[in-house]
Amino acid sequence: MFASIGRLFSAAGARPVLLEFDAPASGPVTREQRGIELRDVSKGTYRLTVVISDPASGTTVTRTQRFQVVER
């Protein structure tokens, strides 16, 4: 889905990549799934940060998870 994003992860110290999605909730709980193609990403440790915000209330929730890309 985002195959071209793999090139942005190539070198150590590379700048962060920002993907934004605007998906208004249709009710009190709305499930969304997004995928990022990591096939061409160099092996190493990465950090994924997800920020969810509610403009109506000004509430923001941030979660960060480290993950490891290894050779197949």
N, CA, C and O of each residue as an XYZ file, in Angstrom:
288
protein
N       0.815     -1.192      0.000
C       0.000      0.000      0.000
C       0.861      1.259      0.000
O       0.592      2.190     -0.759
N       1.888      1.298      0.838
C       2.785      2.450      0.892
C       4.192      2.003      0.497
O       5.150      2.312      1.206
N       4.340      1.287     -0.612
C       5.615      0.689     -1.004
C       6.734      1.715     -1.089
O       7.866      1.408     -0.715
N       6.462      2.902     -1.559
C       7.518      3.903     -1.728
C       8.072      4.409     -0.404
O       9.148      5.007     -0.379
N       7.367      4.187      0.685
C       7.841      4.676      1.988
C       9.107      3.944      2.434
O       9.895      4.490      3.207
N       9.309      2.718      1.957
C      10.480      1.944      2.346
C      11.781      2.674      2.068
O      12.717      2.565      2.860
N      11.873      3.407      0.981
C      13.093      4.141      0.643
C      13.394      5.238      1.656
O      14.550      5.639      1.790
N      12.413      5.724      2.357
C      12.616      6.797      3.323
C      13.269      6.307      4.609
O      13.764      7.118      5.392
N      13.278      5.004      4.842
C      13.828      4.441      6.062
C      15.281      4.011      5.904
O      15.819      3.397      6.826
N      15.943      4.299      4.791
C      17.178      3.641      4.422
C      18.382      3.880      5.327
O      19.033      2.903      5.696
N      18.713      5.068      5.696
C      19.975      5.321      6.393
C      19.770      5.623      7.874
O      18.734      6.143      8.289
N      20.798      5.275      8.660
C      20.758      5.612     10.087
C      20.700      7.130     10.220
O      21.366      7.848      9.474
N      19.927      7.603     11.143
C      19.809      9.040     11.337
C      18.895      9.705     10.316
O      18.834     10.932     10.242
N      18.187      8.906      9.533
C      17.279      9.479      8.537
C      16.171     10.263      9.233
O      15.805      9.974     10.373
N      15.661     11.233      8.543
C      14.586     12.047      9.117
C      13.323     11.220      9.296
O      13.095     10.272      8.545
N      12.502     11.562     10.274
C      11.246     10.824     10.493
C      10.303     10.957      9.301
O      10.336     11.944      8.565
N       9.478      9.958      9.135
C       8.456      9.955      8.092
C       7.121     10.212      8.771
O       6.834      9.629      9.817
N       6.318     11.066      8.195
C       5.023     11.392      8.770
C       3.929     10.987      7.789
O       3.920     11.423      6.638
N       3.010     10.151      8.255
C       1.820      9.795      7.492
C       0.623     10.279      8.291
O       0.520     10.003      9.486
N      -0.273     10.991      7.646
C      -1.456     11.479      8.339
C      -2.705     10.921      7.683
O      -2.790     10.827      6.459
N      -3.673     10.553      8.511
C      -4.952     10.055      8.035
C      -6.042     10.791      8.790
O      -5.996     10.896     10.016
N      -7.006     11.293      8.070
C      -8.143     11.952      8.687
C      -9.325     10.988      8.565
O      -9.864     10.794      7.475
N      -9.721     10.392      9.680
C     -10.798      9.410      9.674
C     -11.751      9.704     10.822
O     -11.574      9.180     11.922
N     -12.751     10.529     10.586
C     -13.700     10.860     11.649
C     -14.412      9.608     12.176
O     -14.740      8.701     11.411
N     -14.640      9.575     13.465
C     -15.339      8.444     14.098
C     -16.811      8.487     13.735
O     -17.418      9.554     13.645
N     -17.375      7.298     13.529
C     -18.799      7.214     13.211
C     -19.635      6.881     14.443
O     -20.857      6.757     14.351
N     -18.986      6.738     15.589
C     -19.669      6.411     16.831
C     -18.680      6.472     17.976
O     -17.564      6.960     17.800
N     -19.067      5.986     19.152
C     -18.169      6.061     20.308
C     -16.901      5.220     20.129
O     -15.863      5.540     20.708
N     -16.977      4.141     19.331
C     -15.805      3.327     19.021
C     -15.783      3.103     17.517
O     -16.754      2.598     16.952
N     -14.696      3.470     16.867
C     -14.542      3.256     15.436
C     -13.200      2.586     15.205
O     -12.168      3.111     15.622
N     -13.197      1.438     14.551
C     -11.954      0.709     14.296
C     -11.411      1.082     12.917
O     -12.147      1.123     11.932
N     -10.123      1.350     12.873
C      -9.430      1.669     11.625
C      -8.209      0.774     11.518
O      -7.548      0.512     12.522
N      -7.903      0.307     10.330
C      -6.680     -0.446     10.099
C      -5.905      0.229      8.990
O      -6.470      0.608      7.964
N      -4.596      0.379      9.202
C      -3.709      0.956      8.194
C      -2.523      0.016      8.042
O      -2.127     -0.650      8.999
N      -1.969     -0.037      6.871
C      -0.800     -0.869      6.632
C       0.327     -0.053      6.027
O       0.096      0.903      5.287
N       1.543     -0.445      6.351
C       2.728      0.189      5.782
C       3.621     -0.928      5.259
O       3.984     -1.833      6.009
N       3.976     -0.873      3.993
C       4.827     -1.885      3.372
C       6.276     -1.647      3.793
O       6.840     -0.588      3.515
N       6.870     -2.618      4.456
C       8.251     -2.492      4.959
C       9.216     -3.411      4.214
O      10.326     -3.641      4.694
N       8.832     -3.936      3.070
C       9.633     -4.912      2.346
C      11.049     -4.424      2.039
O      11.989     -5.209      2.158
N      11.237     -3.179      1.655
C      12.548     -2.658      1.255
C      13.256     -1.888      2.367
O      14.230     -1.182      2.105
N      12.786     -2.014      3.585
C      13.380     -1.289      4.716
C      14.654     -1.995      5.165
O      14.690     -3.224      5.232
N      15.689     -1.239      5.471
C      16.938     -1.811      5.976
C      16.698     -2.427      7.345
O      15.870     -1.950      8.120
N      17.452     -3.520      7.636
C      17.291     -4.138      8.951
C      17.752     -3.157     10.024
O      18.638     -2.334      9.794
N      17.139     -3.259     11.193
C      17.474     -2.374     12.301
C      16.285     -2.172     13.215
O      15.233     -2.787     13.038
N      16.465     -1.310     14.186
C      15.421     -1.001     15.151
C      14.744      0.310     14.757
O      15.407      1.294     14.429
N      13.433      0.305     14.795
C      12.641      1.470     14.415
C      11.636      1.780     15.519
O      11.411      0.972     16.420
N      11.046      2.950     15.434
C      10.038      3.373     16.407
C       8.814      3.856     15.638
O       8.916      4.684     14.732
N       7.652      3.320     16.018
C       6.379      3.732     15.435
C       5.612      4.503     16.493
O       5.382      3.996     17.591
N       5.217      5.719     16.170
C       4.427      6.538     17.090
C       3.079      6.821     16.451
O       3.007      7.283     15.312
N       2.016      6.545     17.185
C       0.654      6.799     16.718
C       0.047      7.869     17.622
O       0.060      7.749     18.847
N      -0.483      8.912     16.996
C      -1.131     10.004     17.727
C      -2.587     10.060     17.286
O      -2.881     10.167     16.095
N      -3.494      9.987     18.253
C      -4.922     10.093     17.980
C      -5.427     11.343     18.682
O      -5.185     11.541     19.872
N      -6.127     12.180     17.937
C      -6.602     13.424     18.552
C      -8.081     13.635     18.279
O      -8.621     13.203     17.260
N      -8.708     14.305     19.212
C     -10.115     14.673     19.099
C     -10.179     16.197     19.107
O     -10.116     16.811     20.172
N     -10.303     16.812     17.935
C     -10.317     18.274     17.861
C     -11.455     18.902     18.664
O     -11.316     20.016     19.168
N     -12.576     18.193     18.784
C     -13.720     18.746     19.502
C     -13.406     18.968     20.979
O     -13.815     19.973     21.560
N     -12.677     18.023     21.588
C     -12.373     18.145     23.016
C     -10.945     18.621     23.278
O     -10.603     19.003     24.397
N     -10.110     18.592     22.224
C      -8.704     18.961     22.409
C      -7.870     17.843     23.008
O      -6.710     18.061     23.355
N      -8.439     16.648     23.135
C      -7.742     15.505     23.719
C      -6.825     14.858     22.682
O      -7.208     14.681     21.525
N      -5.607     14.506     23.109
C      -4.654     13.801     22.264
C      -4.070     12.638     23.042
O      -3.698     12.783     24.206
N      -3.989     11.476     22.392
C      -3.387     10.285     22.992
C      -2.251      9.852     22.084
O      -2.431      9.753     20.870
N      -1.074      9.591     22.662
C       0.102      9.175     21.899
C       0.609      7.847     22.427
O       0.733      7.661     23.637
N       0.903      6.922     21.521
C       1.489      5.629     21.881
C       2.698      5.401     20.981
O       2.642      5.675     19.782
N       3.796      4.897     21.561
C       5.011      4.613     20.816
C       5.414      3.164     21.046
O       5.355      2.663     22.169
N       5.823      2.494     19.972
C       6.277      1.105     20.061
C       7.530      0.941     19.209
O       7.548      1.327     18.040
N       8.563      0.373     19.790
C       9.770      0.048     19.025
C       9.567     -1.317     18.375
O       8.892     -2.184     18.930
N      10.163     -1.501     17.185
C      10.103     -2.800     16.531
C      11.410     -3.045     15.790
O      12.144     -2.110     15.469
N      11.686     -4.313     15.524
C      12.932     -4.733     14.892
C      12.635     -5.300     13.510
O      11.746     -6.137     13.354
N      13.381     -4.841     12.510
C      13.311     -5.407     11.173
C      14.529     -6.300     11.015
O      15.659     -5.855     11.217
N      14.301     -7.581     10.650
C      15.395     -8.541     10.511
C      15.396     -9.094      9.088
O      14.420     -8.950      8.353
N      16.504     -9.728      8.713
C      16.585    -10.352      7.391
C      15.719    -11.592      7.365
O      15.554    -12.264      8.383
N      15.171    -11.893      6.218
C      14.356    -13.120      6.055
C      15.226    -14.229      5.595
O      14.748    -15.346      5.395
